[in-house]
Amino acid sequence: MCGIVGVLGSHEVAPILVEALKRLEYRGYDSAGIATVNDGALARRRAVGKLVNLSDLLVHEPLAGKSGIGHTRWATHGAATVTNAHPHQAGAVAVVHNGIIENYRELRAELADAGVEFVTETDTETVALLTHQYMKNGAGPVEAAKQALARLEGAFALAFLFDGHDNLMIAARKGSPLAIGYGTGEMFVGSDAIALSPMTDRISYLEEGDIAVITRTSVEVTDANGNLANRAIKQIQIDSTRIDKAGHKHFMAKEIAEQPGVIGQALSHYLTDEGEILLPGDGIDFSSIDRISMAACGTASYACMAAKYWFEQIARLPVEVDVASEFRYREPPIPARTLALFVSQSGETADTLAALRFCEGKAQSILSVVNVPESSIARESDLVLPIYAGVEVGVASTKAFTCQLTVLYLLVLKAAKDRGVLSEAALADHISALRGLPSVINTALEQNTAMRDAAYKLSTARDVLFLGRGHMFPLALEGALKLKEISYIHAEAYASGELKHGPIALVDEEVPVVVFAPRDVLFDKTVSNMQEVMARKGKVILVSDAEGIAEARDGVWATIEMPKIADALTPILYAIPAQLLAYHTAVAKGTDVDQPRNLAKSVTVE
């Protein structure tokens, strides 16, 4: 969500801040701004919309200074306006913020009683005003910021800059990620390493409750208990933070095309040449696990739903899947011998992190499947399984989803082996099919033209239904989500057998229906449901393999042929048409594919 960057530099900082903010665009935002200290004085520039609007403003109203903070805002409290855009300033202090201050109303009332006036609708302004009040009462910048931070409830990452102090920045983290970059006579702050990588490859990550007092030559970190706490400096691989479209029109198109390669990379990290599944560290012994509780949000939750079929059918291990935002509120019992498993692309998803913390001390083990091994969810897990998807810029997840599925499938095979429910021969067959997955996905990508043609048919629709049975039901949900996210077409997904229990009332000649139906044991039942749609003049786009299309193509509106693959792996393969149908529909409609309205890549607020 909101992106933060800060620089105590040796050069004019405004262009550096804007360039760093561009690298955070993938997080999603609706306004942006920067503040600098020049000749001891704070000054700001802010603009609504894309960063180009801020860049244009800086051409006409330049901002000098070698110390500064910048921000891309995803609106929570208050509309996307210049007044509500960050940085927020109160007297001698400017603040940028990611997260939500949950007790801002109480603090706002307290400040109002003291005669303080507000000019924005945001919770963040409260932080700036509170700090300013402490400074007016005689506290120095560092002490004032710490006093203000002690009053805050909620989740936040904050960076403070002060009038008259061009060699001081304060950073604080509680619930939202924040990193510190180390240069030579320069220091940097950023929401993630991607923003900082052009400036430095030496990064440390603030822990929960940390406050960092930063100058150009030093960092002093105190932990949640007020103790000095030096955080380890790690050298990041610059290549792993590279952001470019590599000749593609959109990041999403690039990331779809990268899937055979990144899936192959994930497999190489977990499979030996002999076909043995290796987990990092001490791994996990599934013979001591009786059940799994999985929680995630959005696309990651659909990966969990697909994995539930695998765990139960292949490993004979019962699984419960929850939407993370609801999980802890129903206060589910966590029996002994339960594995709590959490899936998140960013590893910072606020609801998923909260669900994980609910399970601490209750579950036997906590395992996370993430794309960022240094993320909060990863650091708070007993075992971390990176998915090795690389940087994913498009807000609509593609390669992270298929890599999540791949790693979860490997985990299922490990569970089946540990529990003695899969023979060596059967395990070898599963692994052989997995090794062939990148090649099969390459074949699926060759059907791009058929998917584009079908998408043009969808692009004029107001409503679209997706149907699937068994393994294909989570993929129907994912296909509908993708279409909603980037084309803004209303789409819903249903288990095919549920069609006649209500949704069939929506079917007419104006409602396209996308049917995921590989030629598997459920094919005939899915086709029967598809026939019910066509009998009511519904326009069916059938996604199946050659055998399935040959059997069921009569009367369908369009077909998309997928290569044949082992039944269990169809959720990974059929993610390709789910993604490309949405992508080409969005392109046909002219929407913002990579940064769809109202959405954020890393959802760090509840």
C-alpha positions as CSV (number, residue, x, y, z in Angstrom):
1,M,0.0,0.0,0.0
2,C,1.4,3.4,0.9
3,G,5.1,3.8,0.0
4,I,7.7,5.6,2.1
5,V,11.1,6.8,1.2
6,G,13.6,9.0,3.1
7,V,17.1,10.3,2.2
8,L,19.8,12.0,4.2
9,G,22.0,12.6,1.2
10,S,24.9,14.5,-0.3
11,H,23.0,15.6,-3.5
12,E,19.8,17.4,-4.3
13,V,17.2,15.0,-2.9
14,A,14.0,15.8,-4.8
15,P,14.8,13.8,-8.0
16,I,16.1,10.9,-5.9
17,L,12.9,10.8,-3.9
18,V,10.7,10.9,-7.0
19,E,12.7,8.1,-8.6
20,A,12.5,6.0,-5.5
21,L,8.8,6.5,-5.3
22,K,8.4,5.3,-8.9
23,R,9.9,2.0,-7.7
24,L,7.1,1.9,-5.1
25,E,4.3,2.5,-7.6
26,Y,3.5,-1.2,-7.7
27,R,2.2,-0.9,-4.1
28,G,-0.8,1.1,-5.3
29,Y,-1.5,4.8,-4.6
30,D,-3.7,7.8,-5.5
31,S,-1.5,10.8,-4.5
32,A,2.1,11.5,-3.8
33,G,4.3,14.1,-2.2
34,I,7.8,15.0,-0.9
35,A,9.2,17.3,1.8
36,T,12.8,18.5,2.1
37,V,14.9,20.6,4.5
38,N,16.8,23.3,2.7
39,D,18.8,26.0,4.6
40,G,17.1,24.7,7.7
41,A,13.5,25.2,6.4
42,L,10.9,22.5,5.7
43,A,9.0,22.7,2.4
44,R,6.5,20.4,0.7
45,R,5.1,19.6,-2.8
46,R,2.1,17.3,-3.2
47,A,-0.1,16.1,-6.1
48,V,-3.1,13.9,-6.7
49,G,-2.9,11.0,-9.2
50,K,0.2,9.5,-10.8
51,L,3.7,10.5,-9.9
52,V,4.0,12.3,-13.2
53,N,1.8,15.0,-11.7
54,L,4.2,15.5,-8.9
55,S,7.1,15.6,-11.3
56,D,5.3,18.3,-13.4
57,L,4.7,20.3,-10.2
58,L,8.4,20.1,-9.3
59,V,9.3,21.5,-12.7
60,H,7.3,24.6,-12.0
61,E,7.9,24.7,-8.3
62,P,11.3,23.2,-7.6
63,L,12.2,21.9,-4.2
64,A,15.8,22.2,-3.0
65,G,17.5,20.4,-0.2
66,K,19.7,17.3,0.5
67,S,17.4,15.8,3.2
68,G,13.9,14.7,2.4
69,I,11.0,12.3,2.8
70,G,8.6,11.1,0.1
71,H,5.3,9.2,0.0
72,T,2.8,7.5,-2.2
73,R,-0.6,7.4,-0.5
74,W,-3.4,4.8,-0.8
75,A,-6.3,6.6,0.7
76,T,-7.8,5.3,4.0
77,H,-9.0,8.3,6.0
78,G,-10.1,11.0,3.7
79,A,-10.4,11.3,-0.1
80,A,-7.5,11.5,-2.5
81,T,-6.9,15.3,-2.4
82,V,-3.8,17.5,-2.2
83,T,-4.8,18.5,1.3
84,N,-4.9,14.8,2.5
85,A,-1.7,13.8,0.6
86,H,1.5,13.2,2.5
87,P,3.8,14.4,3.8
88,H,1.8,16.1,6.6
89,Q,3.3,19.1,8.3
90,A,2.6,20.7,11.7
91,G,5.0,23.5,12.5
92,A,8.5,22.2,12.6
93,V,7.7,18.5,11.8
94,A,6.8,16.7,8.6
95,V,5.6,13.1,8.7
96,V,4.9,10.3,6.2
97,H,3.0,7.2,7.3
98,N,1.9,3.8,6.1
99,G,-0.8,2.1,8.2
100,I,-3.7,3.2,10.4
101,I,-3.6,5.0,13.7
102,E,-6.6,3.4,15.4
103,N,-6.9,5.8,18.3
104,Y,-6.6,9.0,16.2
105,R,-10.1,10.1,17.1
106,E,-9.3,10.2,20.8
107,L,-6.0,12.0,20.1
108,R,-7.7,14.4,17.7
109,A,-10.3,15.2,20.4
110,E,-7.5,15.8,22.9
111,L,-5.7,18.1,20.6
112,A,-8.9,20.0,19.7
113,D,-9.5,20.6,23.4
114,A,-6.1,22.2,23.5
115,G,-7.1,24.5,20.7
116,V,-5.3,22.7,17.9
117,E,-6.9,23.1,14.5
118,F,-7.0,20.4,11.8
119,V,-6.8,20.9,8.1
120,T,-7.0,17.3,6.8
121,E,-9.3,14.3,7.2
122,T,-6.4,11.9,7.8
123,D,-5.3,10.0,10.9
124,T,-1.7,10.9,10.0
125,E,-2.1,14.6,10.6
126,T,-2.7,13.7,14.2
127,V,0.9,12.3,14.5
128,A,2.4,15.5,13.1
129,L,0.3,17.7,15.4
130,L,1.0,15.6,18.5
131,T,4.7,15.7,17.8
132,H,4.5,19.5,17.2
133,Q,2.7,20.0,20.5
134,Y,5.4,18.2,22.4
135,M,8.0,20.3,20.7
136,K,6.1,23.5,21.6
137,N,6.2,22.2,25.2
138,G,10.0,22.1,25.1
139,A,10.9,18.6,23.9
140,G,13.6,18.2,21.3
141,P,12.8,16.5,18.0
142,V,13.9,13.0,19.1
143,E,12.1,13.2,22.4
144,A,8.9,14.7,20.9
145,A,8.7,12.0,18.3
146,K,9.2,9.3,20.9
147,Q,6.5,10.8,23.1
148,A,4.1,10.9,20.2
149,L,4.9,7.4,19.2
150,A,4.2,6.2,22.7
151,R,0.6,7.5,22.4
152,L,-0.2,5.7,19.1
153,E,-2.3,2.6,18.7
154,G,-2.6,0.6,15.5
155,A,-0.2,-0.4,12.8
156,F,2.2,2.0,11.3
157,A,5.5,2.8,9.6
158,L,6.5,6.4,10.1
159,A,9.3,8.7,9.0
160,F,9.8,12.2,10.6
161,L,11.7,15.2,9.2
162,F,12.3,18.4,11.2
163,D,12.6,22.1,10.4
164,G,16.1,23.3,11.3
165,H,17.6,19.7,11.3
166,D,18.9,18.7,7.9
167,N,21.0,15.8,9.4
168,L,18.2,14.0,11.3
169,M,15.4,11.6,10.4
170,I,13.4,9.4,12.7
171,A,11.9,6.1,11.6
172,A,9.5,3.9,13.5
173,R,7.8,0.6,12.8
174,K,4.9,-1.2,14.3
175,G,3.0,-3.6,12.0
176,S,4.1,-2.1,8.7
177,P,7.5,-2.8,7.1
178,L,10.3,-0.3,7.1
179,A,14.0,-0.8,6.0
180,I,17.1,1.4,6.5
181,G,19.7,1.6,3.8
182,Y,23.4,2.4,4.5
183,G,25.5,4.5,2.2
184,T,28.8,6.3,2.4
185,G,28.0,9.5,4.2
186,E,24.4,9.0,3.3
187,M,21.4,7.1,4.9
188,F,18.1,6.0,3.4
189,V,14.7,4.8,4.6
190,G,12.2,2.8,2.5
191,S,9.1,0.7,2.7
192,D,11.1,-2.1,1.1
193,A,14.5,-2.9,-0.5
194,I,13.1,-2.3,-4.0
195,A,12.9,1.5,-3.4
196,L,16.4,1.6,-2.0
197,S,18.3,-0.7,-4.3
198,P,19.5,2.1,-6.8
199,M,21.1,3.9,-3.8
200,T,22.5,1.0,-1.7
201,D,22.8,-2.7,-1.4
202,R,23.2,-2.7,2.4
203,I,19.9,-2.9,4.2
204,S,18.6,-3.6,7.7
205,Y,15.0,-4.2,8.7
206,L,13.3,-2.6,11.6
207,E,11.6,-5.0,14.0
208,E,8.2,-4.6,15.7
209,G,8.3,-1.6,18.0
210,D,11.7,-0.3,16.8
211,I,12.5,3.4,16.7
212,A,15.5,4.5,14.7
213,V,17.3,7.9,15.1
214,I,19.2,8.4,11.8
215,T,21.9,10.8,10.7
216,R,24.1,10.7,7.7
217,T,26.8,8.7,9.6
218,S,24.9,6.8,12.2
219,V,21.7,4.8,13.2
220,E,20.6,4.3,16.7
221,V,17.8,1.8,17.1
222,T,15.8,1.2,20.3
223,D,13.4,-1.7,20.6
224,A,9.9,-1.8,22.0
225,N,11.3,-1.9,25.5
226,G,13.6,1.1,25.0
227,N,16.8,-1.0,24.8
228,L,19.5,-0.3,22.2
229,A,19.0,-2.9,19.4
230,N,21.4,-3.0,16.5
231,R,19.7,-4.7,13.5
232,A,21.8,-6.9,11.2
233,I,22.9,-5.3,8.0
234,K,22.3,-7.6,5.0
235,Q,23.6,-7.2,1.5
236,I,20.8,-7.6,-1.0
237,Q,21.1,-8.8,-4.6
238,I,20.5,-5.9,-6.8
239,D,19.3,-8.1,-9.6
240,S,16.5,-9.4,-7.4
241,T,15.1,-5.9,-7.1
242,R,15.3,-5.0,-10.8
243,I,12.1,-3.5,-12.2
244,D,11.6,-3.3,-16.0
245,K,9.1,-4.6,-18.5
246,A,11.7,-6.4,-20.7
247,G,9.9,-5.4,-23.9
248,H,6.4,-6.2,-22.8
249,K,3.6,-3.6,-22.8
250,H,2.7,-4.2,-19.2
251,F,4.4,-5.7,-16.1
252,M,1.5,-8.2,-15.9
253,A,2.2,-9.5,-19.4
254,K,5.9,-9.9,-18.5
255,E,5.1,-11.7,-15.3
256,I,2.7,-14.1,-17.0
257,A,5.4,-14.9,-19.5
258,E,8.0,-15.5,-16.7
259,Q,6.0,-18.3,-15.1
260,P,7.7,-21.3,-16.7
261,G,11.1,-19.9,-15.6
262,V,10.2,-19.0,-12.0
263,I,8.3,-22.2,-11.5
264,G,11.4,-24.1,-12.7
265,Q,13.5,-22.0,-10.3
266,A,11.2,-22.8,-7.4
267,L,11.4,-26.5,-8.2
268,S,15.2,-26.4,-8.3
269,H,15.3,-25.0,-4.8
270,Y,13.2,-27.8,-3.3
271,L,14.0,-30.8,-5.5
272,T,17.3,-32.7,-5.6
273,D,18.5,-34.4,-8.8
274,E,17.4,-37.6,-7.2
275,G,13.9,-36.4,-6.7
276,E,14.1,-35.8,-2.9
277,I,12.1,-32.9,-1.5
278,L,14.2,-30.7,0.7
279,L,12.8,-28.0,3.0
280,P,15.0,-25.3,4.5
281,G,16.3,-25.5,8.1
282,D,14.9,-28.4,10.1
283,G,11.9,-28.7,7.8
284,I,8.8,-30.3,9.3
285,D,7.7,-33.9,10.0
286,F,4.1,-34.3,9.0
287,S,3.8,-37.6,10.8
288,S,3.3,-35.5,14.0
289,I,0.6,-33.3,12.4
290,D,-3.1,-34.2,12.6
291,R,-4.6,-31.2,10.8
292,I,-3.7,-28.0,9.0
293,S,-5.3,-24.6,9.4
294,M,-4.6,-22.3,6.4
295,A,-5.3,-18.6,6.2
296,A,-4.6,-16.0,3.5
297,C,-6.2,-13.1,1.6
298,G,-7.3,-12.6,-2.0
299,T,-5.5,-14.7,-4.6
300,A,-3.4,-16.3,-1.9
301,S,-6.6,-17.6,-0.3
302,Y,-7.4,-19.4,-3.6
303,A,-4.0,-21.0,-3.6
304,C,-4.9,-22.3,-0.1
305,M,-8.2,-23.6,-1.4
306,A,-6.5,-25.5,-4.2
307,A,-4.0,-26.9,-1.7
308,K,-6.8,-28.1,0.5
309,Y,-7.9,-30.5,-2.3
310,W,-4.3,-31.7,-2.6
311,F,-3.6,-32.2,1.1
312,E,-6.8,-34.1,1.6
313,Q,-6.7,-36.2,-1.5
314,I,-3.0,-36.9,-1.7
315,A,-1.8,-36.7,1.9
316,R,-5.0,-37.6,3.6
317,L,-4.6,-34.7,5.9
318,P,-7.7,-32.6,6.9
319,V,-7.4,-28.9,6.1
320,E,-9.4,-25.9,7.1
321,V,-9.1,-22.8,4.9
322,D,-10.0,-19.3,6.2
323,V,-10.1,-15.8,4.8
324,A,-7.5,-14.2,7.1
325,S,-9.5,-11.1,7.7
326,E,-12.2,-13.3,9.4
327,F,-10.0,-16.0,11.0
328,R,-9.2,-14.6,14.4
329,Y,-12.6,-12.9,14.9
330,R,-14.4,-16.3,15.1
331,E,-11.7,-17.4,17.6
332,P,-11.3,-20.9,16.3
333,P,-10.0,-23.6,18.6
334,I,-6.5,-24.7,17.6
335,P,-6.1,-28.3,18.7
336,A,-2.7,-29.8,19.5
337,R,-0.8,-31.2,16.5
338,T,-2.2,-28.5,14.3
339,L,0.1,-26.9,11.6
340,A,-0.9,-23.2,11.0
341,L,0.0,-22.3,7.4
342,F,-0.1,-18.8,6.0
343,V,0.3,-17.7,2.4
344,S,1.2,-14.1,1.3
345,Q,3.0,-12.7,-1.7
346,S,4.4,-9.7,0.2
347,G,4.7,-11.3,3.6
348,E,3.3,-8.1,5.0
349,T,-0.5,-8.7,4.5
350,A,-1.9,-7.2,7.7
351,D,-4.9,-9.6,8.1
352,T,-2.7,-12.6,7.5
353,L,-0.1,-11.4,9.9
354,A,-2.8,-10.9,12.6
355,A,-4.1,-14.4,11.9
356,L,-0.5,-15.8,12.4
357,R,-0.2,-14.0,15.7
358,F,-3.5,-15.4,16.9
359,C,-2.0,-18.9,16.3
360,E,1.2,-18.2,18.2
361,G,1.4,-20.4,21.3
362,K,-1.6,-22.5,20.1
363,A,-0.5,-24.3,16.9
364,Q,2.3,-26.9,17.0
365,S,4.1,-25.1,14.2
366,I,3.7,-22.0,12.1
367,L,4.7,-22.2,8.5
368,S,4.6,-19.5,5.9
369,V,4.8,-19.5,2.1
370,V,6.0,-16.0,1.0
371,N,7.8,-14.3,-1.8
372,V,9.8,-12.0,0.6
373,P,11.9,-14.0,3.0
374,E,12.7,-10.9,5.1
375,S,9.0,-10.0,5.6
376,S,7.2,-9.8,8.9
377,I,5.2,-13.0,8.3
378,A,8.4,-14.8,7.4
379,R,10.3,-13.6,10.5
380,E,7.5,-14.6,12.8
381,S,7.2,-18.1,11.4
382,D,8.8,-21.3,12.6
383,L,9.5,-22.4,9.0
384,V,9.5,-20.2,5.9
385,L,9.1,-21.5,2.3
386,P,10.1,-18.8,-0.2
387,I,8.3,-19.2,-3.6
388,Y,11.2,-17.7,-5.6
389,A,8.9,-15.8,-8.0
390,G,11.1,-12.7,-8.0
391,V,9.7,-9.1,-7.9
392,E,6.1,-9.0,-8.9
393,V,5.0,-5.5,-9.9
394,G,1.6,-6.0,-11.4
395,V,-1.1,-5.5,-8.7
396,A,-3.0,-8.6,-10.0
397,S,-0.9,-11.5,-8.9
398,T,0.2,-14.0,-11.6
399,K,3.6,-15.6,-11.2
400,A,3.4,-15.4,-7.4
401,F,0.1,-17.4,-7.5
402,T,1.5,-20.2,-9.6
403,C,4.7,-20.3,-7.6
404,Q,2.6,-20.5,-4.4
405,L,0.7,-23.4,-5.8
406,T,3.9,-25.1,-6.9
407,V,5.5,-24.8,-3.5
408,L,2.3,-25.9,-1.8
409,Y,2.2,-29.0,-4.0
410,L,5.7,-29.9,-3.0
411,L,4.7,-29.5,0.6
412,V,1.7,-31.9,0.0
413,L,4.0,-34.5,-1.5
414,K,6.3,-34.1,1.6
415,A,3.3,-34.6,3.9
416,A,2.1,-37.7,1.9
417,K,5.6,-39.3,2.2
418,D,6.0,-38.5,5.9
419,R,2.5,-40.0,6.6
420,G,3.2,-43.1,4.6
421,V,0.2,-42.7,2.3
422,L,2.1,-42.4,-1.0
423,S,4.3,-45.1,-2.4
424,E,7.7,-44.4,-3.8
425,A,6.5,-45.1,-7.3
426,A,3.5,-42.7,-6.9
427,L,5.8,-40.0,-5.4
428,A,8.2,-40.4,-8.3
429,D,5.2,-40.0,-10.8
430,H,4.1,-36.8,-9.1
431,I,7.6,-35.3,-9.1
432,S,8.1,-36.3,-12.7
433,A,4.9,-34.4,-13.6
434,L,6.1,-31.4,-11.6
435,R,9.4,-31.3,-13.5
436,G,7.5,-31.2,-16.8
437,L,5.2,-28.3,-15.6
438,P,7.3,-25.4,-17.0
439,S,7.3,-27.0,-20.5
440,V,3.5,-27.6,-20.3
441,I,2.9,-24.0,-19.2
442,N,5.0,-22.8,-22.2
443,T,2.7,-24.8,-24.4
444,A,-0.3,-23.1,-22.8
445,L,1.1,-19.7,-23.3
446,E,1.2,-20.5,-27.1
447,Q,-2.6,-20.3,-26.9
448,N,-2.4,-16.5,-26.3
449,T,-4.2,-15.7,-29.5
450,A,-7.2,-17.8,-28.7
451,M,-7.3,-16.3,-25.2
452,R,-7.1,-12.8,-26.7
453,D,-9.9,-13.5,-29.1
454,A,-12.1,-14.8,-26.3
455,A,-11.2,-11.8,-24.2
456,Y,-12.4,-9.4,-26.8
457,K,-15.8,-11.2,-26.6
458,L,-15.8,-10.6,-22.9
459,S,-14.8,-7.0,-23.0
460,T,-18.3,-5.8,-23.9
461,A,-20.0,-7.7,-21.1
462,R,-21.3,-6.1,-17.9
463,D,-21.4,-9.4,-16.0
464,V,-19.4,-12.7,-16.4
465,L,-19.8,-16.0,-14.6
466,F,-17.0,-18.5,-14.0
467,L,-17.7,-22.2,-13.3
468,G,-15.5,-25.1,-12.1
469,R,-15.7,-28.3,-10.1
470,G,-13.2,-29.9,-7.8
471,H,-9.7,-28.5,-8.4
472,M,-11.2,-26.0,-10.9
473,F,-13.5,-24.3,-8.4
474,P,-10.6,-22.3,-6.8
475,L,-9.4,-21.4,-10.3
476,A,-12.9,-20.2,-11.2
477,L,-12.7,-17.9,-8.2
478,E,-9.3,-16.7,-9.3
479,G,-10.5,-16.1,-12.8
480,A,-13.4,-14.0,-11.6
481,L,-11.1,-12.0,-9.3
482,K,-8.6,-11.3,-12.0
483,L,-11.3,-10.0,-14.3
484,K,-12.8,-7.8,-11.7
485,E,-9.4,-6.4,-10.6
486,I,-8.1,-5.1,-13.9
487,S,-11.1,-4.9,-16.3
488,Y,-13.7,-3.6,-13.8
489,I,-16.3,-6.1,-15.2
490,H,-18.5,-7.6,-12.5
491,A,-17.6,-11.3,-12.3
492,E,-18.6,-14.1,-10.0
493,A,-17.5,-17.7,-9.6
494,Y,-19.4,-20.7,-8.5
495,A,-18.8,-24.4,-8.1
496,S,-20.5,-25.8,-11.2
497,G,-22.9,-28.0,-9.1
498,E,-24.2,-24.9,-7.3
499,L,-25.4,-23.3,-10.5
500,K,-28.9,-24.6,-10.3
501,H,-29.2,-23.5,-6.6
502,G,-29.6,-19.9,-7.5
503,P,-27.0,-18.4,-9.9
504,I,-28.6,-19.9,-13.0
505,A,-31.2,-17.1,-12.6
506,L,-28.6,-14.7,-13.9
507,V,-28.0,-16.6,-17.1
508,D,-29.2,-15.1,-20.4
509,E,-27.8,-14.2,-23.8
510,E,-26.0,-11.2,-22.3
511,V,-24.0,-13.1,-19.7
512,P,-20.9,-14.9,-20.8
513,V,-20.0,-18.0,-18.8
514,V,-16.3,-19.2,-18.6
515,V,-16.1,-22.9,-17.8
516,F,-12.9,-24.5,-16.6
517,A,-13.3,-28.2,-17.4
518,P,-10.2,-30.4,-18.0
519,R,-11.1,-33.9,-19.2
520,D,-10.9,-35.5,-15.7
521,V,-13.3,-37.6,-13.5
522,L,-15.6,-34.6,-13.0
523,F,-15.7,-33.6,-16.6
524,D,-19.1,-35.1,-17.5
525,K,-20.8,-33.4,-14.5
526,T,-19.3,-30.0,-15.4
527,V,-20.4,-30.4,-19.0
528,S,-23.9,-31.2,-17.8
529,N,-23.9,-27.9,-15.9
530,M,-22.5,-26.2,-19.0
531,Q,-25.4,-27.6,-21.1
532,E,-27.9,-26.1,-18.5
533,V,-26.3,-22.7,-19.3
534,M,-26.5,-23.1,-23.1
535,A,-30.1,-24.2,-22.8
536,R,-30.8,-20.8,-21.4
537,K,-29.0,-19.0,-24.2
538,G,-25.8,-18.5,-22.1
539,K,-22.6,-17.8,-24.1
540,V,-20.0,-20.4,-22.9
541,I,-16.3,-20.1,-23.2
542,L,-15.0,-23.6,-22.7
543,V,-11.4,-24.0,-21.4
544,S,-10.4,-27.6,-21.7
545,D,-7.9,-30.0,-23.2
546,A,-8.2,-31.4,-26.8
547,E,-10.2,-34.4,-25.7
548,G,-12.6,-32.3,-23.6
549,I,-13.2,-29.8,-26.4
550,A,-13.8,-32.6,-29.0
551,E,-16.5,-34.0,-26.7
552,A,-18.2,-30.8,-25.6
553,R,-17.6,-28.0,-28.1
554,D,-21.0,-28.2,-29.9
555,G,-22.9,-25.0,-29.2
556,V,-20.2,-23.2,-27.2
557,W,-19.3,-19.6,-28.0
558,A,-15.5,-20.0,-27.9
559,T,-12.9,-22.6,-26.9
560,I,-9.5,-22.4,-25.4
561,E,-7.4,-25.5,-25.6
562,M,-5.0,-26.4,-22.8
563,P,-2.4,-29.1,-23.0
564,K,-3.0,-32.4,-21.2
565,I,-1.4,-32.7,-17.7
566,A,-1.8,-34.8,-14.6
567,D,-5.2,-34.0,-13.0
568,A,-3.7,-32.8,-9.7
569,L,-1.7,-30.1,-11.5
570,T,-4.5,-28.6,-13.5
571,P,-4.9,-25.7,-11.0
572,I,-1.5,-24.5,-11.8
573,L,-1.9,-24.9,-15.6
574,Y,-5.4,-23.4,-15.8
575,A,-4.1,-20.3,-14.0
576,I,-2.7,-19.3,-17.4
577,P,-6.1,-18.8,-19.2
578,A,-7.5,-17.2,-16.0
579,Q,-4.8,-14.6,-16.1
580,L,-4.7,-14.0,-19.9
581,L,-8.4,-13.7,-20.3
582,A,-8.4,-11.0,-17.7
583,Y,-5.3,-9.3,-19.1
584,H,-6.6,-9.1,-22.7
585,T,-10.0,-8.0,-21.6
586,A,-8.4,-5.1,-19.7
587,V,-6.3,-4.2,-22.6
588,A,-9.3,-4.2,-24.9
589,K,-11.2,-1.9,-22.5
590,G,-8.2,0.4,-22.1
591,T,-8.0,0.1,-18.3
592,D,-4.8,0.5,-16.2
593,V,-3.6,-3.1,-16.2
594,D,-0.7,-2.8,-13.8
595,Q,-2.2,-0.3,-11.3
596,P,-6.0,-0.8,-11.3
597,R,-8.0,1.8,-9.5
598,N,-8.5,1.5,-5.7
599,L,-6.2,-1.5,-5.4
600,A,-2.8,-1.9,-3.7
601,K,-0.1,-4.6,-4.1
602,S,0.9,-4.9,-0.5
603,V,-2.2,-4.6,1.8
604,T,-0.6,-3.5,5.1
605,V,-3.8,-2.2,6.8
606,E,-6.8,-4.2,8.0
